[in-house]
Amino acid sequence: MLTSGFRGDWPIDSTRWHSGSRTAILEQKLRGQTPPESLESRLFMNAPRRLRRGELPPQYIPKTRPAEQLMIDASADVNGPKVLCNSAGRAQFAFTLAAARPEIQLTCWFLDIYQRDQASLAPQGVPENLELICSADFPEAEYQTICLVLPKTGEAELTRDLLQQAMSRLAEGGTLIATTDMREDQWLHDELGRLFPKITRRPVRKGVTYLAVKPEAPKKLKNHDCEFVFRDGERLIRMKSRPGVFAHRKLDVGARTLISVLEPMEQGRVVDMGCGSGGVAVAAALRHPGLDVLAIDSNPRAIECTEWAAKENGATRIEAVLDARGESLDSNTIDVVYANPPYFSNYRIAGIFVETAFRALRPGGRFYIVTKAPSWYIESLPLLFEEVTSELIRGYSIVRAMKSLSGKMPAPAPEYEEIRKPKPKRRKPKLYEE
């Protein structure tokens, strides 16, 4: 049995820790007390609360997720010169196996470029026999062993799609190892049974490990991609979605809400940040053919779907870019940014969206955010933007903001020193008067 040499995310520099509310944290970053463009500094937004308060030592690292630890425990079952795996965290299994088995050529696949970049920040460096990749699908190669970490919180259709891809990439007689942290799992067992004639099940206290060998004549695989149509005024827009893309098989209500507030513009540069399948970008490009639209997302499948929709609908001025940190956006070049940030990550990703929009927008540029939880944005955006408002539409809040015409951040509120009067000392009662 192998044990991982590290757990979870990489350590965070103690000089970048700050106490207080998230608004105070963002304000400190923007004042230059931490480098706002540093990837490591953004890790702070995802740190546990006890870590931010300074109650844990600088060497503290979050634990490996249970499903990933189960895969580490099953490392002895990995065979063959070429191995493919995924990760539910920071590629802990891949680093552990690559260090223990240098004769194996290992590829670790990610469906999010941000997670891939985080894994590459390993303090010990990436081993020579390990390749970290981010792509829409598994590489077109043949592997003797494929290891899939499948947490119980994962998406059902994405899991089915990955299982089918693993089946097609396995060499004849190759082994699939799948782990889940669902202790009494039956669903994954049934899905594996549809692809493999024989399955070995190893239940433990923290989950289940499955081993299956590819048969000589694999079953016909199903296509989980979906094409659909939505109406924008008198126009029907064709879209495509894949498992793993937000709001698979439909256009989510948040995107429809953003489309309803698109500004009428004859020309200019517009960004759809967190584009998903590309509904907002395509609608903006078709409404106003003179616009240059840039759609960015950290998911390569989202970029693939956006490019497909742009081609199918004749929107020739859309550029889709795989980007997790806003590196594709030049400073002071964008007129309007439309954003649909995810709700997970405890506002870490939302903070990246806000910082990127402020840097990319021209003075006087507008920023539109759709969310069901506007409080954080209403509290944080005035640190950067002017005229921050919120409007409720279709059960979602549209938060509007404008970058100041000077291009500078608003002046911070004056700091007041809190003065507390000392509490009067309580006079001990005398039991007997003298």
C-alpha positions as CSV (number, residue, x, y, z in Angstrom):
1,M,0.0,0.0,0.0
2,L,1.2,3.5,-0.9
3,T,0.6,6.6,1.1
4,S,0.6,10.1,-0.3
5,G,3.4,12.4,0.6
6,F,1.1,15.4,0.7
7,R,-2.6,16.1,1.2
8,G,-4.8,18.4,-0.9
9,D,-3.9,21.9,-1.9
10,W,-0.4,23.3,-1.7
11,P,0.6,25.4,1.3
12,I,-0.3,29.1,1.4
13,D,2.3,31.7,2.2
14,S,1.7,33.0,5.7
15,T,2.5,36.5,4.6
16,R,-0.7,36.5,2.5
17,W,-3.0,35.7,5.4
18,H,-5.4,38.3,6.6
19,S,-8.2,38.3,9.1
20,G,-11.6,39.8,8.8
21,S,-14.4,39.7,6.3
22,R,-14.1,38.8,2.7
23,T,-14.6,42.5,1.8
24,A,-11.6,43.4,3.9
25,I,-9.6,40.7,2.3
26,L,-10.4,41.9,-1.2
27,E,-9.7,45.5,-0.2
28,Q,-6.3,44.5,1.3
29,K,-5.4,42.7,-1.9
30,L,-6.4,45.7,-4.1
31,R,-4.3,48.1,-2.0
32,G,-1.2,46.2,-2.9
33,Q,-0.7,44.3,0.4
34,T,-0.8,41.1,-1.7
35,P,0.0,40.8,-5.4
36,P,-3.5,40.8,-7.1
37,E,-2.2,39.0,-10.2
38,S,-0.4,36.2,-8.2
39,L,-2.0,32.8,-8.7
40,E,-0.8,31.8,-5.2
41,S,-2.5,34.8,-3.6
42,R,-5.9,33.7,-5.0
43,L,-5.5,30.4,-3.2
44,F,-6.2,32.4,0.0
45,M,-9.9,32.8,-1.0
46,N,-10.3,29.0,-0.8
47,A,-8.4,28.5,2.5
48,P,-10.3,27.1,5.4
49,R,-11.6,29.7,7.9
50,R,-9.3,28.4,10.6
51,L,-6.4,28.9,8.3
52,R,-7.3,32.5,7.4
53,R,-7.6,33.3,11.1
54,G,-4.1,32.1,11.7
55,E,-5.1,29.3,14.0
56,L,-3.2,26.7,12.0
57,P,0.5,26.6,11.2
58,P,1.8,27.6,7.7
59,Q,2.5,24.0,6.9
60,Y,-1.2,23.0,7.1
61,I,-2.5,21.4,3.9
62,P,-6.1,20.1,3.5
63,K,-6.6,16.4,3.4
64,T,-6.8,14.2,0.3
65,R,-10.4,13.5,-0.6
66,P,-11.6,10.0,0.4
67,A,-12.1,8.7,-3.2
68,E,-8.6,9.8,-4.1
69,Q,-7.1,8.2,-1.1
70,L,-8.9,4.9,-2.0
71,M,-7.1,5.1,-5.4
72,I,-3.8,5.6,-3.7
73,D,-4.5,2.5,-1.6
74,A,-5.2,0.5,-4.8
75,S,-1.9,1.5,-6.4
76,A,-0.6,-2.0,-6.2
77,D,-3.2,-3.1,-8.8
78,V,-1.9,-0.7,-11.5
79,N,0.0,-2.5,-14.3
80,G,1.4,-1.7,-17.7
81,P,3.8,0.9,-19.1
82,K,1.0,3.4,-20.0
83,V,-1.5,4.5,-17.4
84,L,-4.3,7.1,-17.5
85,C,-5.9,8.6,-14.5
86,N,-8.1,11.6,-13.4
87,S,-8.2,13.4,-10.0
88,A,-10.8,14.7,-7.6
89,G,-8.2,17.1,-6.1
90,R,-4.7,18.1,-6.9
91,A,-3.5,14.8,-8.6
92,Q,-2.3,13.3,-5.3
93,F,-2.7,9.7,-6.7
94,A,-0.8,10.6,-9.9
95,F,2.1,12.2,-8.0
96,T,2.3,9.3,-5.5
97,L,2.2,6.6,-8.2
98,A,4.7,8.4,-10.5
99,A,7.2,8.7,-7.6
100,A,6.8,5.1,-6.5
101,R,6.8,3.6,-10.1
102,P,9.2,5.5,-12.3
103,E,9.0,2.9,-15.0
104,I,5.3,3.8,-15.7
105,Q,4.4,6.6,-18.1
106,L,1.5,8.3,-16.4
107,T,-1.0,10.8,-17.8
108,C,-3.3,12.7,-15.4
109,W,-6.4,14.2,-17.1
110,F,-8.3,17.2,-16.0
111,L,-11.6,18.8,-17.2
112,D,-10.7,22.2,-15.8
113,I,-7.6,24.2,-16.6
114,Y,-7.5,25.9,-13.2
115,Q,-7.3,22.5,-11.4
116,R,-4.6,21.4,-13.8
117,D,-2.6,24.6,-13.1
118,Q,-3.0,24.1,-9.3
119,A,-1.7,20.5,-9.6
120,S,1.4,21.8,-11.5
121,L,2.3,23.9,-8.5
122,A,3.4,20.9,-6.5
123,P,6.3,21.9,-4.3
124,Q,8.3,18.8,-5.3
125,G,7.8,19.5,-9.0
126,V,6.1,17.4,-11.6
127,P,8.0,14.0,-12.1
128,E,9.4,13.3,-15.6
129,N,7.1,10.3,-16.0
130,L,4.0,12.3,-15.3
131,E,2.1,14.4,-17.7
132,L,-0.7,16.8,-16.5
133,I,-3.2,17.5,-19.3
134,C,-6.5,19.4,-19.7
135,S,-8.7,18.4,-22.7
136,A,-12.3,17.8,-23.6
137,D,-11.7,14.0,-23.9
138,F,-9.2,11.4,-22.9
139,P,-6.2,11.3,-25.2
140,E,-6.6,9.0,-28.3
141,A,-4.1,6.4,-27.1
142,E,-4.2,2.9,-25.7
143,Y,-3.6,2.3,-22.0
144,Q,-3.1,-0.9,-20.0
145,T,-4.7,0.6,-16.9
146,I,-7.1,3.5,-16.4
147,C,-7.8,4.8,-12.9
148,L,-11.0,6.8,-12.4
149,V,-11.6,8.7,-9.1
150,L,-15.4,9.2,-9.0
151,P,-16.6,11.1,-5.9
152,K,-20.2,10.7,-4.8
153,T,-20.9,14.3,-5.5
154,G,-20.1,13.9,-9.2
155,E,-22.5,14.3,-12.2
156,A,-24.2,11.1,-13.3
157,E,-23.9,11.7,-17.1
158,L,-20.3,12.8,-16.8
159,T,-19.5,9.6,-14.9
160,R,-21.2,7.5,-17.6
161,D,-19.3,9.4,-20.3
162,L,-15.9,8.9,-18.6
163,L,-16.6,5.1,-18.1
164,Q,-17.4,4.7,-21.8
165,Q,-14.3,6.7,-22.8
166,A,-12.2,4.5,-20.4
167,M,-13.6,1.4,-22.1
168,S,-12.7,2.6,-25.5
169,R,-9.2,3.7,-24.5
170,L,-8.3,0.4,-22.7
171,A,-6.1,-2.1,-24.4
172,E,-7.7,-5.6,-24.8
173,G,-7.4,-7.2,-21.4
174,G,-6.6,-3.9,-19.8
175,T,-7.8,-3.0,-16.3
176,L,-10.2,-0.3,-15.2
177,I,-9.9,0.8,-11.5
178,A,-12.7,3.0,-10.2
179,T,-13.1,4.3,-6.7
180,T,-16.0,6.1,-5.0
181,D,-16.5,7.4,-1.5
182,M,-20.1,6.2,-1.4
183,R,-19.9,3.4,1.2
184,E,-23.0,1.5,0.2
185,D,-22.7,2.2,-3.5
186,Q,-24.9,0.4,-5.9
187,W,-25.3,3.0,-8.8
188,L,-21.7,2.8,-9.9
189,H,-21.7,-0.9,-9.7
190,D,-24.7,-1.1,-12.0
191,E,-23.1,1.3,-14.5
192,L,-19.9,-0.7,-14.6
193,G,-22.0,-3.9,-15.1
194,R,-23.4,-2.4,-18.3
195,L,-19.9,-2.2,-19.8
196,F,-18.0,-5.1,-18.2
197,P,-19.0,-8.7,-17.8
198,K,-17.1,-9.2,-14.6
199,I,-16.4,-6.8,-11.7
200,T,-14.4,-7.1,-8.5
201,R,-15.8,-5.1,-5.6
202,R,-13.7,-4.1,-2.6
203,P,-15.8,-2.3,0.0
204,V,-14.1,-0.5,2.9
205,R,-15.2,1.9,5.6
206,K,-14.6,5.0,3.4
207,G,-16.0,3.8,0.1
208,V,-15.7,1.1,-2.6
209,T,-13.0,0.2,-5.1
210,Y,-13.9,-1.6,-8.3
211,L,-11.7,-3.5,-10.7
212,A,-12.9,-4.6,-14.2
213,V,-11.1,-6.1,-17.2
214,K,-12.0,-5.0,-20.8
215,P,-13.7,-7.8,-22.7
216,E,-12.7,-8.9,-26.2
217,A,-16.0,-7.6,-27.7
218,P,-17.0,-4.4,-25.9
219,K,-20.6,-3.2,-26.1
220,K,-21.8,-0.4,-28.3
221,L,-21.2,3.0,-26.6
222,K,-23.8,5.7,-26.2
223,N,-23.3,9.4,-27.2
224,H,-24.2,11.6,-24.2
225,D,-23.8,14.9,-26.2
226,C,-27.0,17.0,-26.6
227,E,-28.1,19.5,-29.2
228,F,-31.0,21.8,-28.4
229,V,-32.6,25.1,-29.5
230,F,-33.7,28.2,-27.6
231,R,-35.5,31.3,-28.8
232,D,-34.2,34.8,-28.6
233,G,-36.9,37.1,-29.9
234,E,-37.7,36.0,-33.5
235,R,-34.5,34.0,-33.8
236,L,-33.9,30.3,-33.0
237,I,-30.4,29.6,-31.8
238,R,-28.9,26.1,-32.0
239,M,-26.8,25.0,-29.1
240,K,-24.7,22.0,-28.1
241,S,-23.9,20.7,-24.6
242,R,-21.7,17.9,-23.2
243,P,-21.6,16.2,-19.8
244,G,-19.5,18.3,-17.5
245,V,-20.6,21.6,-19.0
246,F,-22.8,23.7,-16.7
247,A,-26.6,23.2,-17.3
248,H,-26.1,20.2,-19.6
249,R,-29.0,19.7,-22.1
250,K,-30.5,23.1,-21.6
251,L,-29.9,26.8,-21.3
252,D,-30.0,27.7,-17.7
253,V,-32.2,30.5,-16.4
254,G,-29.2,32.6,-15.3
255,A,-28.0,32.7,-18.9
256,R,-31.5,33.7,-20.1
257,T,-31.5,36.4,-17.6
258,L,-28.2,37.8,-18.8
259,I,-29.4,37.7,-22.4
260,S,-32.5,39.8,-21.4
261,V,-30.2,42.7,-20.2
262,L,-27.8,42.7,-23.2
263,E,-26.9,46.2,-24.1
264,P,-27.7,47.5,-27.7
265,M,-24.3,48.2,-29.2
266,E,-23.3,48.7,-32.8
267,Q,-19.7,48.0,-32.2
268,G,-17.2,47.3,-29.4
269,R,-15.7,44.4,-27.5
270,V,-17.8,42.2,-25.2
271,V,-16.8,39.3,-22.9
272,D,-18.9,36.4,-21.9
273,M,-17.0,35.3,-18.7
274,G,-17.8,31.7,-17.7
275,C,-19.5,31.1,-21.0
276,G,-20.6,27.5,-20.5
277,S,-22.2,26.3,-23.8
278,G,-22.0,29.8,-25.1
279,G,-25.6,31.0,-25.1
280,V,-24.9,34.6,-24.0
281,A,-22.0,35.0,-26.4
282,V,-23.9,33.7,-29.4
283,A,-27.0,35.8,-28.6
284,A,-24.9,39.0,-28.3
285,A,-23.1,38.3,-31.5
286,L,-26.3,37.6,-33.5
287,R,-28.1,40.6,-32.1
288,H,-25.3,43.0,-32.9
289,P,-23.1,41.7,-35.8
290,G,-20.6,44.5,-35.4
291,L,-19.5,43.3,-31.9
292,D,-16.3,41.4,-31.2
293,V,-17.3,38.8,-28.6
294,L,-14.8,36.9,-26.5
295,A,-16.1,33.8,-24.7
296,I,-13.8,32.4,-21.9
297,D,-14.2,29.4,-19.7
298,S,-11.9,27.0,-17.8
299,N,-13.7,23.9,-19.1
300,P,-12.4,22.7,-22.5
301,R,-15.8,21.1,-23.3
302,A,-17.5,24.5,-22.8
303,I,-15.1,26.0,-25.3
304,E,-15.8,23.2,-27.7
305,C,-19.6,23.7,-27.4
306,T,-19.3,27.5,-27.8
307,E,-17.2,27.1,-31.0
308,W,-19.8,24.6,-32.4
309,A,-22.7,27.0,-31.6
310,A,-20.9,30.0,-33.2
311,K,-20.3,28.0,-36.4
312,E,-23.8,26.5,-36.6
313,N,-25.4,30.0,-36.1
314,G,-23.1,31.9,-38.4
315,A,-21.6,34.1,-35.6
316,T,-18.2,34.7,-37.2
317,R,-16.9,37.3,-34.7
318,I,-16.9,35.0,-31.6
319,E,-13.6,33.9,-30.2
320,A,-13.7,31.1,-27.6
321,V,-10.6,30.8,-25.3
322,L,-9.7,28.3,-22.6
323,D,-8.7,30.6,-19.7
324,A,-9.1,30.3,-15.9
325,R,-7.3,33.5,-14.8
326,G,-8.2,36.1,-17.4
327,E,-4.8,36.0,-19.0
328,S,-6.4,36.2,-22.5
329,L,-7.8,39.7,-21.7
330,D,-5.6,42.8,-22.2
331,S,-6.0,45.7,-19.7
332,N,-8.5,48.5,-20.6
333,T,-9.7,46.9,-23.8
334,I,-13.3,45.7,-23.1
335,D,-16.5,47.6,-23.2
336,V,-18.9,45.2,-21.4
337,V,-18.4,42.1,-19.4
338,Y,-21.2,39.6,-18.8
339,A,-20.5,37.0,-16.1
340,N,-22.2,34.0,-14.7
341,P,-19.9,32.9,-11.8
342,P,-20.3,29.4,-10.2
343,Y,-21.7,29.2,-6.7
344,F,-19.2,26.7,-5.4
345,S,-15.6,27.6,-4.2
346,N,-16.8,29.9,-1.5
347,Y,-16.5,33.0,-3.7
348,R,-12.9,32.3,-4.7
349,I,-13.8,32.0,-8.4
350,A,-16.2,35.0,-8.0
351,G,-13.2,37.0,-6.8
352,I,-11.2,36.1,-9.9
353,F,-14.1,37.2,-12.1
354,V,-14.3,40.6,-10.3
355,E,-10.6,41.3,-10.5
356,T,-10.4,40.2,-14.1
357,A,-13.3,42.4,-15.1
358,F,-11.9,45.5,-13.4
359,R,-8.5,45.0,-15.1
360,A,-10.0,44.3,-18.6
361,L,-12.7,47.0,-18.8
362,R,-12.1,50.4,-20.3
363,P,-12.8,53.4,-18.1
364,G,-16.6,53.7,-18.2
365,G,-17.0,50.0,-19.0
366,R,-20.0,48.1,-17.6
367,F,-20.0,44.9,-15.6
368,Y,-23.1,42.6,-15.4
369,I,-23.3,39.6,-13.0
370,V,-26.1,37.2,-12.7
371,T,-26.5,35.4,-9.3
372,K,-29.0,34.1,-6.8
373,A,-26.8,35.4,-3.9
374,P,-26.1,39.1,-4.6
375,S,-25.0,40.1,-1.1
376,W,-21.3,39.4,-1.5
377,Y,-21.2,41.3,-4.8
378,I,-23.1,44.3,-3.4
379,E,-20.6,44.4,-0.5
380,S,-17.4,43.9,-2.6
381,L,-17.9,45.6,-5.9
382,P,-17.9,49.2,-4.5
383,L,-14.2,48.6,-3.7
384,L,-13.5,48.7,-7.4
385,F,-16.6,50.0,-9.3
386,E,-19.0,52.8,-9.2
387,E,-22.8,52.9,-9.6
388,V,-23.3,49.4,-8.2
389,T,-27.0,48.3,-8.4
390,S,-29.0,45.1,-8.1
391,E,-32.2,44.1,-9.9
392,L,-34.3,41.0,-9.4
393,I,-35.3,39.3,-12.7
394,R,-36.9,35.8,-13.0
395,G,-35.7,34.9,-9.5
396,Y,-32.1,36.0,-10.3
397,S,-30.3,39.2,-9.4
398,I,-28.6,41.2,-12.0
399,V,-25.8,43.2,-10.3
400,R,-24.6,46.1,-12.5
401,A,-21.5,48.1,-12.0
402,M,-19.3,50.6,-13.9
403,K,-15.6,51.2,-13.9
404,S,-14.9,54.8,-13.1
405,L,-14.1,57.1,-16.0
406,S,-10.7,57.8,-14.5
407,G,-9.9,54.1,-14.5
408,K,-8.9,54.2,-10.8
409,M,-10.4,52.5,-7.8
410,P,-12.7,54.5,-5.6
411,A,-11.1,56.0,-2.6
412,P,-11.3,53.6,0.4
413,A,-13.5,54.6,3.3
414,P,-11.7,56.3,6.1
415,E,-10.6,54.1,8.9
416,Y,-11.8,54.9,12.4
417,E,-10.1,53.7,15.5
418,E,-12.6,52.0,17.8
419,I,-12.5,53.6,21.2
420,R,-13.9,51.5,24.1
421,K,-14.4,52.9,27.5
422,P,-12.9,50.8,30.2
423,K,-15.5,48.9,32.2
424,P,-15.9,50.1,35.8
425,K,-14.5,47.8,38.4
426,R,-17.1,46.1,40.4
427,R,-16.9,46.9,44.1
428,K,-16.8,43.8,46.1
429,P,-19.6,44.0,48.8
430,K,-18.4,44.0,52.3
431,L,-20.0,41.3,54.5
432,Y,-19.7,43.4,57.6
433,E,-19.4,47.1,58.0
434,E,-16.6,48.2,60.3
